[in-house]
Amino acid sequence: MFKEYKTIREVVGPLMLVDQVQGVSYNELVEIRQENGEIRKGKVLEINGDKALVQLFEGSQGLKISTSKARFLGRSLELAVSEDMLGRVFNGMGDPIDGGAPIIADMRLDINGQPINPYARDYPNEFIQTGISAIDGLNTLVRGQKLPVFSASGLPHAQLAAQIARQARVLGNDEKFAVVFGAMGITYEEADYFIKDFNKTGAIDRTVMFMNLANDPAIERISTPRMALTCAEYLAFEKGMQVLVILTDITNYAEALRETSAARKEVPGRRGYPGYMYTDLAQIYERAGRIHGSKGSITQIPILSMPEDDKTHPIPDLTGYITEGQIILSRDLYKRGYNPPIDVLPSLSRLKDKGIGKGKTREDHASTMNQLFSAYAQGKEAKELSAILGEAALSDIDKLYAKFAVEFEKRYIAQGFNENRTIEQTLDLGWELLGILPRSELKRISEELLDKYYRPWQD
């Protein structure tokens, strides 16, 4: 039985106060019916005695509170899910926007999800191939992991997101793989780019897209990642699929969170963001993982643009605490025309050691990864020394390390946004570049592997 009230007292921005309510609960869905028959939706943000604070999804412009009625529906926001969602495009509220027919629901799920019992979680330990050497070879993505991309204004994180969505796959013939793509606060041009790219390459057939544009309401921005993750949970745990969730841009999500917090007159935390932002982000990120007894999994790649390129800003800072590493994009590499401009030294995948090696990638993966990191770090130091003191100050071995760093950036990192490399191609390229250095310098690789794979560099 719906509860309907004519006691709307006040509207301020996206917030509406309804008086004299009874039996209303937090997060409950609300319909506001106007005299002309128009219906707007919202949800309960706060209950204080007999007063309910409602957040409107579509905004309050043109709303006449004197003749409107608030109807409380007794349930929270839900998403109608079905396998037919693959290949479709939805808005941030889960409504189709691709011109196709409405989804015939297999089931309806609360978008806030159900927390995974920590005891039921299975440890992530299986390799996911993105086709990008800087990730696969050095900062490996593992099934069930949360691995964010830290970008900055003007860097090509949209192209990187599209490339990962296009190319990512799990190795093995019997695995059903799907991508759920959630975009928050992006421009129409960006949305058009993603849709056209996925359609052109055929990736749309295994993808579900949730698109929230910059001119859409802030509250829809807050629901978009939850819609995407609810769809992912259905595909992973009900249909047994391996699901990769890409969320871009988390910064726009956090800005919407700050906007709604300010409208509620809450006490602000760091830089005006609400004090509960850590908890809110954790509710999103922790919906990734694997469950004992379930074939499916959810792997997350949240993408965020760091305001002012600042890694200590609250959004990347809190994200780093919750997730298992980060992929950092470099403005310097981008200026020099190297794409994708992944800065491999400060990047980190904390679970990479669990998803590589014999039977998963190749037996030489761990050793070559460590050696490439070491050689690149020494090469960058040699280049910096050369810039200060001149090339004459470098020893012969320093010059080889400097040459390695140049070739590594040019060939290993700068593969472009359209090249899809297998893990074998990435590992072979690593060995080819290590051939620049004398065998005696490769101290992190066993003699057995050197005998099998090492070949001196051919100019």
Sequence and secondary structure as in RCSB ss.txt:
>XXXX:A:sequence
MFKEYKTIREVVGPLMLVDQVQGVSYNELVEIRQENGEIRKGKVLEINGDKALVQLFEGSQGLKISTSKARFLGR
SLELAVSEDMLGRVFNGMGDPIDGGAPIIADMRLDINGQPINPYARDYPNEFIQTGISAIDGLNTLVRGQKLPVF
SASGLPHAQLAAQIARQARVLGNDEKFAVVFGAMGITYEEADYFIKDFNKTGAIDRTVMFMNLANDPAIERISTP
RMALTCAEYLAFEKGMQVLVILTDITNYAEALRETSAARKEVPGRRGYPGYMYTDLAQIYERAGRIHGSKGSITQ
IPILSMPEDDKTHPIPDLTGYITEGQIILSRDLYKRGYNPPIDVLPSLSRLKDKGIGKGKTREDHASTMNQLFSA
YAQGKEAKELSAILGEAALSDIDKLYAKFAVEFEKRYIAQGFNENRTIEQTLDLGWELLGILPRSELKRISEELL
DKYYRPWQD
>XXXX:A:secstr
  EEE  EEEEETTEEEE S  S  TT EEEEE TTS EEEEEEEEEETTEEEEEESS  TT  TTT EEEE SS
  EEEE GGGTT EEETTS B SS      SEEEETT     GGGEE    EEE S HHHHTTS EETT B  EE
EETTS HHHHHHHHHHH EESSSS  EEEEEEEEEE HHHHHHHHHHHHHHTGGGGEEEEEEETTS HHHHHHHH
HHHHHHHHIIIIIT  EEEEEEE HHHHHHHHHHHHHHTT  B GGG BTTHHHHHHHHHTT EEETT S EEEE
EEEEEEGGG TTSHHHHHHHHHSSEEEEB HHHHHTT SS B TTT EETTGGGS STTTS TTHHHHHHHHHHH
HHHHHHHHHHHHHH GGGS HHHHHHHHHHHHIIIIII   SS    HHHHHHHHHHHHTTS GGG TTS HHHH
HHH      
